[in-house]
Amino acid sequence: MNARFRTLAFLATFAFALPALAAKEDPIAKPVKTVVQSVRYERDALALKHFGSQEQGKFLLGDNWDKGTDAQRKEFVTLFQDLFANIAFPRVRENFKNLDTITYEPSQVQGPEATVASTVFIKHPLKTQEMKLKYRLVKEAAAWKVVDVTVLGSSMLQDIRDTQVKPLMEKGGWDLLLERMRTELAKVKKK
């Protein structure tokens, strides 16, 4: 399975979290609920506030994160969020119409990190598809932030890091990475 499909699968299933989250107020699942509702109702900027963007940047860039300047790190976070919102969120909204239900297991907390496992049931005309997801969150200050989702055993961030970020960093460092991100964002916004 290619990285783009796993990313799209994550985005599609991430969008289906709304109904099950409404049934139980779990403080760790709350940012997931907020993200899903915000994306669903096209309040993308609000959704993005509930992502652990600094933690995502650190994971995606590894040791290179600390080698970047403050300006480079800030631009990376902004570009990554803009790309994510412009590519993923419209697809997520489209997939809301197929949700049957979603169930959540109790949150697992270890210090400033937590995971929330879920099973998403997507109703198709001839069958119901079941997908297992695991959300990873971090606690920043007093708030839990969504960092990553594992779909079909594959981490969304790891796929992005391994197939997109890492090759660009090896080829041309921060300058090439940011240049490509700017170019991709310009293309997406033209559509």
Summary of the structure (lengths in Angstrom):
residues: 191
radius of gyration: 16.5
end to end distance: 26.6
largest distance: 52.5
contacts: 590
relative contact order: 0.18
helix: 60%
strand: 24%
